[in-house]
Amino acid sequence: MQSTPLRKKTTSNSRFLGSGPGSNPASQDILKGSMREQLFGQTWEFPPERLSQLLSAKTRKLATATQTANDPTETANDPPIMLENHYKVIDNIENYNCYIDTLAVAVAKAQKDFIERQPSQLLQTTHDDERSHYAGLVKNLNTGLDSCKAGLGNEVQQAIYKELKFYVWDQLMEDGVDGAHPLKPDLAGVLGKEKPNSLFWSPRSKGEAGMKIPVEVKNGWSELVAQAATYARGLFSANPLRQFALVIGYNHKEHVMRFLVFHRGGLTASKPLELDSEQGQKDLILLLSSILTWKNLADAGFPAWCNEHQVHLPAIYPHPVDVYSVLHHTFCVRGRAPRVYYLKIPCPADPTSVAKVARAPLDEYISPVSHTPGIRRSRRIQEKEERSQVERSQGGTPASNAVPQQGGAAPVSGIRQGHEMGSQALISGLARMSLTQDPSGINTYDNDPALIMISRALASTESPLSAIRSPNPSSVNHLKPGDHAVLKLSWIPGRGLDHKPVEPDLLEKCGGMFGVPRHYYSFLAHHKDDCPTTNHLFLPSDTDQTARWNLFGANVSSDKIPEARSLLGHVISHAGHSLVSAPDFRSLLLALVHAHLGYHNMCQKGFQHRDISIGNVLMVDNPIESAHFHIDTPDDASDRDVRVNILSLCKDLNISNQCTGFVIDGDMAVNWKTYFEESHTGDKSGTYQFMSNALLRAQVHELDYWHSPIDDYYSFYYVAQWACIWSALNTPKVSRPLDALRTDIAGTSRADATLEVTGKRMTSEMYGALLEEAQPFLKDWYIALTRLEDKWVNNRDNTSALGFRSRADHGLQTFLRVAQKYLVVPQS
């Protein structure tokens, strides 16, 4: 029976940030336009009283199971949010004791003091230009802070922002974000009694001042919020795991202020604070007082268990573990914002092991990778294009040290309004891949061991790690000294009560199988004891449309908002480096074979990956021992002959338990046991550059379509084609044909690139040695896939787990037959 097709939100990356190799930094206009696209349809406003509770230090109430006899009006609180139920339990402020609520008398005293100082007079100016308001606004904010401190008294002495003070800034920040032009906030809220000479988003040493609360002044909210969002992007880049970023906006035309709270689901602002009125002045003091309730970094939404240089994961290791490298990051405001760390457990036998881990030069194949797309102008493509930077991974990796290079393209969502990254169709290109390290797009100090030590020393004094009380995972494989691990964190959107996230279950059941990295455990992050890291508190209820602030005129259906997100972490053992860095064609092809078997292992467990991309299919040069590949061949199976043939092909290919190719990630995976019975939202899944033509057509025309294994096998082909075209082993004498081919495949002309690869003869002089060697294989594989797809055209109503498993079997057999031709040396 045909049911509503799955169209799932897929984007995990912003589509605009930074600058690719050889391009100009993204301009302010481009950044602001992209911020509007990110926030599109996901902007809210709350009364100041409610926002003050959300900002306030708070503790979660213990859940009560039943009503009490003494108080029949008392109802049960929502159950604790855990990994198992985070997708269906929405946290709300009623579950918390907010510290600001206990300070009513002190806040009233502060409000009275502020009003008596007649602050509105500070905002008067004889000119109407923006800069003429800076000085008065600074005095207003600092006077408000002085009143708060006077009213709160001793409460302020423990506040981490007790030395907060605002200054007119109006000059460039010292550091940019992901290669974009440095920003120039109007006002700066910093800690200290004197104005700093320079200001950073990400201070590297104790002597550098960091931005705490930026302030933007404009005469219109749409432009102001877009600019403020670029500042939030800077704050998130400095502390990627923080729950929210606070920016203050002031509309000087209306003498109105808003507190702007950016989070991974969009923007939640205060309703306008009319500073000419007594109520507006009171509201300002209330919100400033909430900031002064922060007594530790966790109160302010910062992770108490991770400071970017160490992480504390007590469920799998009792002591903080050094972050050896940041392997992947995405700088955005709204979105999944995935971040991947490479961890190494020191060996206690060596008392200097921790220092050695920190000081050791990074291996040549381990380098931080920016997976953040950018924007470029193109005469050929008249729209803004998504860009992504990929760092080439040099050389091989020993089995115990294998780490992922999350290079490639950004997953994109369907063409519809209100999706994760904006309203426009994501028919966009990928920036030219970097084949050499480009420092403009990464945190270069991650490569400097001395600076790493300085930063770690600073981090240890400012944010010492602690074990956070949170629900223990149900299944854990413990780390031991000397182990390496990869920690992936991302803000996963909830999709409704009947849409349980699949990735934790997939990793637990498939981890360690041939072609799939070992899984240690998955967890829902808690930044503070019993307080799960979500953006739920900053969102209205599903039925409360009165809180919507339709700032950008978004036409978004109510069932697409609000966008609740939770910070989920997954710890796996190893993954590998990019296929682009394969040392030769045979190694690349063998890694593809092993990754195909890993994908099929997921299918055997009832999972379909649905996001096969260059960043999710990785390799190692020295094989890693895995479980042997096995496929069931029951006598009553409809495809028994196919499965027997797969085993025969594996024998011919000498498949053992030594694996060099892996499939990672499971953000977009589905479970066939529930897939065909669930209600679906309608988005297509995948990464644009690697999606099948059928999926892309269905996306463009908003057609009903089931994403089946044949689409994933086409994605494998496009991954291989990408790796062959972008390989550094291609050094043609004439570069123009290869450059044009790369432009096509990374942009919106993939069909032209594929036609060229499968249709014309490519020589090493014109295209490069590896591409010349790989072309016959790519041609044979593409033809075989096309024939296989034609075979299934008349069977598209077979939408069931059994039917999809059959397609998985036939697709694997088809690929292995082609691979056998190029891997197996004929016997003489």
N, C-alpha and C positions, 0 to 999 in steps of 0.2 A: 504494500500500500504506500502510495506516495504521500509524504507528509511535508510540512513546511521545511524548506532547506535551511541548513545552518548558515548564518551570516554573522560571523563573530567578530567583535572588536579585536584588532590585531596589532595595532601599532604599539611598539615599546619605545620608540624614539621620537624626539622632536624632529621636524623636517627642515630645520632652518639654520641651526647654530654653527658658528665657527667658519673656518675657511679651509678648503682643501689645499693640497700642495700646489704651489705655483699660482694660486689665485689671490685676489685682493681680499683683505679682511672684510667681513660682513659690515655694511654700513648701519647707522642708526635707523634709517628709514626701513631697511630690510628687516632688521631685528624687531622693530616695533610692529611692522606688518605681520611678522610671523607670530609674535606674541598674541596679536588679536586672533589669529587662526587657532592658536593653542587654547586660548580661554573661551573661544566661541561657544556660546550657549551654556557655559558652566560658571556663571557669576551670580553671587547671592549677596544679600544684605540682611543684617540682623540688627535689632535695637542694641544700643550701647550696653545696656544691662546684661544682655545675654552674651555679647562678645566679651565683656569683662570676665564672665565666668569661664569662657572657653580659653582665654589667655591666662587666667589665674593659675597659680600652683594648685594642685588638686590631688586627692587620693580617691581610689575607687572603693565604693561601699561594698561590703560583703553581701552576696546575694542571699535573699531570704526565700525559703521554700514555700511558705504559706503565710496567710494572714495571722496576726497574733490576736490572742483573746483580749489583751489590754488595748489594742488599737486596731479595730476592725477595718479602718480605712487604709491601713498599711498593706500594700500589695507587694508581690514578689518582684525583686529587681530582675533585669535581664540576666541570663546565665553568663558566666565568664566567657570571654571570647577566646577560643583556642584554634589551633590549626584545623581541627576536625569540623568546626562549625563557623569559622570566620566569614564564610560566604553567605550565611543566612542570618547571623545575629548582628544587628545594627546597634552599635553603641550609642548612648545618648547621655546628655548632661545630667539627667536625673539619677544616673548611677554613680555620681561623684559628689564628694564633699569639696566644694570650692572655697579656698582660703579667703578669697576676697569677700565672701558672704559673712565672714566673721569680723570684718573690719568696718562695719557700717558707721560706727561712731567716729573712728579715726578718719574715714573718708569724708564724712560730713564736715569735720573740722578742717580738713584740707580744702574742701570746696569753699567753705566760708572764707578762709584766708585768701584763696585765689581771687574770688569775686571782689573782695575788699581792695585788692590791688588794681582793680579796673583794667584788666588785661586787654579788653577790646580796644582801648586807646592805642595800644602798641601796634595794632594792625592798620591804623590809619596812615595813609600816604597821599602825597600830593600828585603822584604820578600813577599811571595805570599799567606800566610795563611790569613784567614778571619780576625782574631783579629788584625793583624798588620795595618788594614785599619781603625779601629775604631777612633783613635785619629785624624787622618787627616780629616775624614769625619765630625766629630763633629766640628772641626775648620772651615771647609768649610761651614757648615750649619749656624753656629753662625756668621761667617763673612758675610754671605749673609743676615742674619737678621739685622746685624748692618748697612749694606749698604742700606737696605730697610728703616730702621728707619731714616737714614740720608737723604735719597731721599724724603721720604713721609713727613718728618717734623712734623708739628702739627697734621696731619691726624692720626698719630699713637697714640696720647695721649688718644683718645677715644676708641682705639681698646681693646677688651677684652683679646686678646693674646699679648698685648704689652710687657709683661714680659716673653714671650716664649723664652726658651733656651734649647739647646740640651746637653746631657751629655752621656758619655760612661756608660752604665748600666751593662749589662752582669751578672745579678744576678736575683734571683727569685723575682717575685712579691709577695706581702704579702698575697694576696687573690687569690684563684683559682676561677674557674667558673663552677658551677654546679657539684662540686665534682671531676673535672679533676685535673691532676697535675698542679701546678702553672707554669706559663710561665716565660721565661727568655729573654726578648727583648735585642737586642744588644745595641741599643741606645734608649734614652728616651727624648722626648720633653715634658717639664714641665714648669709650671709658677713659677717664683721666681729667685732670684739672686744667690742662693746657691743650690748646689746639695743636694737633700733630702737624709736622711738616709734610708728611706724605701718608697715604692711606691705601690699604690693601684689602681685597676680598679674602685672600688666603695668606695671612702672615706666615713667614717661614721661620722667624726667630722672635725672641721675646722683645726685642727692641722695635719691632715693626707694629704699627697700629692697625687694627682691623675694624672694618665697618660693622656696626651693630644694627643700626636702624637708619636706612636712607630716607630722605624726604624729597618729594618732587612737587614743584609748584607750576601750575598751568591754569588757563582760564576755561578749560573744558575737560570733562571726565574721561571721555573716550581716549583722547590723546594722552592724558595724564596717566591713566591706568596702563596703557600700552608701554609707556616709558618706565613706569614703576615696575612692571613685570620684568623688564630687562635687569633691574636691580635685584629683584627676587632671584632671577637666574644666577646672578653673581653670588648671592648668599647661599643658594643651593650648591653652587660649584665648590664653595669653601667647606660646606658640611653637607654632603650628599644625602645622608640618612636622616636629616632633621625632619620633623613632622610638618613644620610650617616656616614661612619666612615673612616677617612683618616689615611693611613699608608704610610710611605716612604720606598721604596726599593732601594737598591744599589747593582748592580752587579759589584763586585770589579775586576773581570777578564776583563771586558770591560770598566771600568770607566764610567758606564752608570747608571743614576738614573731614577726612575719612581715615580710619585705620584700615589698611588693606592687608588681609591675611591670605597669602598665597599658599596653596597646598597642592598635592599631586592630583587632586580632582578638580582644580580650578582656582577660583578666587571667592573668598567670603569677606565682605567689607562691613564696616559699621554703617548704619544709616547716617546721613549727613549731620555733622556737629556744627550747628550755627554759632560761631564764636562771638557773634554780636549779641547773642541772647544769654540769659543767665543759665538756662537749661543746657545749652550747648557747652558752656564753660564747666558746668558740673559734670557733664558726660566726659569731657576731656580729662578731668582729674580722676574720674573713676577708671578710665582705661589706662592712664599712666600709673595709677596705683596698682593695677593688676600686674603690670610689668615688674613693679618693685616687690611683688610677692615671690618672685623666683629666687629661691635660696640655693639651688643647684642647677646644673645644666639640664638635668632631666625635667625639672619644672618648666624649662623654656623649650622643651621638645627636642633636645639633643640626645643622642644615644649615650647611655651611661656604660654601655658594654663594648663600644667601638669608638676609637678616636682617629681612625684612618691609618694608624701606624701599629695598632694592636687591636685584637678582638678577644673577647672573653666568651667562650662557648662551653660553659661548665658541663653541659650534658655529654660532651664527647672528650673534653680535656680539662683538668682541674685548674690550670693556670692560664693567664693571658698569653696569646700566641702572636708572634710578630707577623705583620703584613709584609711579605717579601716583595710584592709588586702589585700595582693596580693594573689588571690585565685588560679591563674594558670599562668604559664609562660613557654615559650619555648625559649631557647637560641639557636639561629642560626644566620647565615649571610644571606643566601638567603632563602626566604620562607615567609609564612604568618606571622610567629612570633606572634601568638596570645598572648594577655595579658589580664587578667581579674582582675578587681578591685572590692572590696566590699566597697560600699560607705554608709555613714550614715549622714543624714541631722540633725545638732544639733537643739535642741529646744530653741528658743530665750528666753523663759520664765525663763530659768536658765542661768545666766550670765557666769557660769563656764562650760557650756555644752560642748563647743569646747574642753576645756582642758580635761574634763572627757572622751570624745570620744577618745582622743589621749592616755590618761593614762589608761583607763580601760583595764584590762587583757582580752585577746581575749577569747571568749567563746570556750569551749572545742571542739566544732564541727567546728570551723573556724580556719584553718591553711593554710599557703601558700603551694601551691602544685606545684611541678615541673613536668611538663608534657613533659619534654625534654627527648627524647630517648638517650640511650647510646650505647656503643659497648662492647661486651665481646668476649673473645676467647672460643671456645667450641670444645672439641674433637668430639662431636657428630655432630655438625653443622660446616662445614668447611669454611663457609663464615662469614663475619661480620654480626652481628645481631642487629636489632634495639632494643633499650631498652627504657623503659619508667618507670618512678617512680610514684607510686600512694600512696598518704598518706591516711591512713584509717581515716575516719571521726567518731569520738566518739560521741555516744549519739544522742539525738534528737535536734530539733531546733524549737523554737516557730514560729508561723505563720509569724509574722512580721520580724523575723530575718533570715529567710531561705536564705541560700547562697549556691552557687554551688561549688561542689568539682569536678573539671574537671579532674578526674583521668581516667586512662585507657591506651589506646593504641593510637598510632599516625596514622592518616589517611595516606594511601599510594596511590601512583599513579600507573598507568599501567606500564607494562613491555615494555619499548620503550626507545630509546635514546633521550636525550634532555628533559626529564621530570624534574619536579621541583627539585628533590633531587639528581639526578645523572643518570648514564647510566645503572647501574646494576639492575637486576630484584629485586624488593623488596619482595623477598620470605624470610621474616625475622621474628624473634621471638620478644616477649615482655619480658622484664626482670621480674624477680620474684617480685610480688607486695609487697610493704612494708606494713606490718600490724602494724608497730610502726613507730613513727616519725624518719626519718633518716636525721640528720642535714647536711650530706655531700652534699645533693642534693637540699637544699633550702637556701634562705637567712635567716639564723636563727635569725638575729637581728630584723626581722619583728615581732618576738614573744616577744621581750623585750620592754615594754612600755617606759622605760627610754631612750633606744637607739632610739626608734621612735621619742621621743621628741627632742633629740639631732639632729637627722637627719633632722627633720622638721625645726628646728631652722636654721640649716645650709642651707637647701634648700630655706628658705624664704629670706635669705640674699643674696644668690648667684643667685637665679632665681625667683624673685617675679612674681606671676601669673598676667596675664592680660587677658582682654576680647579681643579676636581676631575677627576682622571683616571678616565674612564669610557668605555665603548665609544661610538664616534661613531655617530650615526644614519646609516642607509643613504640617506635622502633628505632634503635640506635646502633650503629657500628662505631665503636670507640676508636679514637686516634691514639697512636702510641708514639713515643719519642723517635724522631727520625723520619716520620711520615710527612708527606706533602699532601696538600688538599687545596681544593678550589671552592671558594665561598661565593655564591651568587645571591644577590639580593635584588628584589624588584617589587614595585608597588602594583599588586595584582587587583584589577577591578572586579567587584562582585557582579554577578550576572543574574541574580535572582535566587529565590529559595530552592529551586530545583536544578541549579547548575553548580554542582560541586566541582571545584578545581581538580583537574586530573593530574597535574604534574607531580604532586607529592606521591600519589599512588603509583604512577608510572615509574618514577625513580626507585621507589621501594621495591617494586616487583620485578623491574627489569635491570636494575643496577648490578653490574658485574657479569651480565651475560655477554656473550661474544659481540663486540661492536658497540657496547654501552658501558660507560665508565661506572665504577663502583660507587654506590651511594652510601654516605654515612648517615645523614638524617636531614629532615626538613623541619622548619619551625616558623612560628609566627613571632615576629620580633616584639619585644616589650622594652620600651625606653625607660620605664620606671616600674617599680614593684606593682604587679597586678594590673598595670595599665597597658593594654595592647597598643601597638603603633598602627593606628589607622587615621583616616581623615574624617571619620564618621561624625565627630562632634561638630565639625564646621559645616555640616550639611543640614538642610531642612528635611523633614519627613517626606516620604514619597508623594504625599497628597498635599503638602503645603506649598502651593505655588505663589503665595503672597510674599515669600522671601526671595523670589527671583528678581534679580537686578538685570534687566535685559539691556545691557550696556551697548552691545554691538548689533542690536537688531536681529538676533539669531532666531530663526524659525525652527525650533527644535521641539519635537513631540514630547509630551510629558513622560512617556515611558522610557525615554533615553536619559533622563536626569532625575535626581542628582547622581553623581558618579562616586560611589563609595569604593575606597581602595584600602588595602592592607599590605603591610610590608612583610613579605615572605622571604625566607632564606633557605637555601639548599646547599649542602656540603657534599661534594663529590671528590673522588680520589684524583683522577687525571683526565685530561681531555686531548691535548695535543696542540699542534700549530696549524697554520693555514695551509690548505692544499696548494695555494699559490706558491708556497716555498718548497714544494716537492723537489728533491734533488735530480729526478729524472722521470721520464714518462712511465716507466714500469712501476716505480714506487707509487706514483700517483694513481695508476690504475688498480694496483693491489689494495691501496687504502680505500678506494671506491668500492671494491668488492667487499671488503670487510665491513665498511659502513652500511652497505646494502643488507648484509646479514644482520647487523645490529638493528636496522629498521624493521626487518622481517621478524626479528625476535620480539620487538614491541608488538607487531601485528599478531604474533602467536599468543601473546598475553591479552589480546583484545584491545590494544591501543593503536591509534593512528596518529602519527606525528604532526602532519599538516603544516609544517614550516621548515622544510628542507631548504637550507640556504648555505651560502659560502661560509657564514659564521657558525653554522650548526653541524657541519660535516668537517671533521678535523682529523689530523694524522699525527703519528709519531714516527720517528725514523728507526728507533730500536724497538722491536716488538714488546708488547706487554702481555703477560700471561693472563688469559681470561678463561671463562668456562668454555668448553667445547661447543661448537654450533650443533644443534640438534633440531630435527623437524619430525613431528609425528606423522606416521604413515599408516593410519588404521585401514583395515580392509574395506570398511564401508565408506571411506572418504570419497567424495565425488571427484576430487583432484588427486587421488592417490598416485596415479602415474606421474603427475607433474611433480609431486613431492619426492618421489623416488628418484626422478631425474635430477632434481635439485641436489640431492645427496650425492649422486653420481658425479655431477659437475663439480661439487665441492671437493670430491676426492681427486678428480683430474687437476683441480687448481691447487691441490696440496694444502687445503685448509686444515689447520691444526688448532691449538689453543693459543697460538702466538698472533696477537692482533695489532695491526698498525693503523686502522681506520675506525673512527667512532662517530656516532650520532649523539649530540648533546641537546639539552634544553627540551622542555615540554610545555611551554607556555600555551601553545595553541592546540595541544593534543586533545583528542576525544576518546571516550571509552565506548566501544561498539555495543556494549551491553545496554547502555542507556541512550546512546546517540539517536537512535531511530524512534524513540518514544518521547523524547524531550520536546518541549516547545523551544523555538529558536528565534533569535533576534533579527537575523537576516544578513549579517556581515559575512564577507568572504574572508578566509584565513590564508595567510601566507606572506611572503616577502616579494614585493612587486617584481624585481628583476629575475625571480626564479619561479614565479607562478606559471602554471600551464596556460596555453592559449585559451583553452576552454574556460578556465576560471576567470581569466582576464575579460573575456567576452561577456560572461555572465555578470561580472562586476560592473562593467561599463553600461550594460543594458538593463541592469537590475533584474536579471532573470533568475528563476528558480534553478538551483543546481546543487547536486550532491558532490561534495569534495571527496573523491574516492582515491584508493591507492594509485590508480593510473596517473592522477595529477601529481602525486608525490614522486613517482618515477620520472615524470617529465622534469620535475624540479631537480632531481639528481642529475639529469642530463644537462640542464642549464648551469648547475654548479660545476660540473666537469668542464663544460665549454668555457665558463668564466675562468676557471683555474688555468686552463690551457692558454687562453688568450692573454691573461695577465701575468703569466709566468715570467720571471726574470731571466729564464734561460732563453727567451726569445730576444735575440740581438740582431735583427736584420740589417743588411747594408743600407737599405732604403727604409726609413722609418715611417713614411707617410701612410702606406697601406695599413700597417698594424695600428698606428695612432687612430686612423679613421675607424677601424674595426672596434677598438676599445671605446671610442666615443659612442658608437652605435650601441654596443652592448650595455654600456653604463647609462645610456640615456633612454630615449623612448623609441629607439629603432632596433630593438632586439631581433625582430623578425628579419630585418635586412641582414643583420650580423649572422644569424643562423642560416639564412639562405646562402650567404657567402661561404660559411664554413662547410656546409653540406653540398654545395653546388660547384664551386670552382676549385682548381688545383692551387694549393698554397705551397710556395717554396720557402726554404730557409732564408734566401736572399731578400725576399719581400716580406715575410711574416715571422721568421724565426725558426730555430731548429725544433723546439718542442712542439710547436703548433703543426709543423710539417709532419712530424712523426705521429702526432695524435689524430690528425684529420681523418685518415681512413677509419679509425675506430669510431670517432664521433659520427661520421657519415653512416656507418653500418648501424650504430645504436639508434640514431634518430629514425632511420627507415624502419627498424624493427619496432620501435615504439609506435610509430604511425600505423603500422599494420595491426599491432595489438589493439590500439584504440579503435580502429575501424571494426575489428572483430566484436567489440563491446558496444558499438553504437546502438545496435538493435536490442540491447539487453539493459538499457538504462533504468528500467523499472525494478531491477533486482537490487533494491536498496535495503539490504539486511546485513547483519554481521557475517552470515555465511557467504553471501554474495561478495562482500568486500574482502573477506579472507581469500576467496577464490581469486580475486583480482590481484591480491598481494602475492599469491603463489605463482600465478602466470607471469606477473611482472618481473619477479625475481628470476624465474626460469629464463625469460627472454633476455634479461641483462647478462646473466651468467654465460649463456650461450655465446653472446657477442664477446664478452671478456675472455672466454676460453680461447677464442681464435687468436688473441693477441698476447696471451700470457703463457699458454702451454706450448712448449717447444716440441715440434713433431719428432718422434723417434726415428732415427736413421735406420 
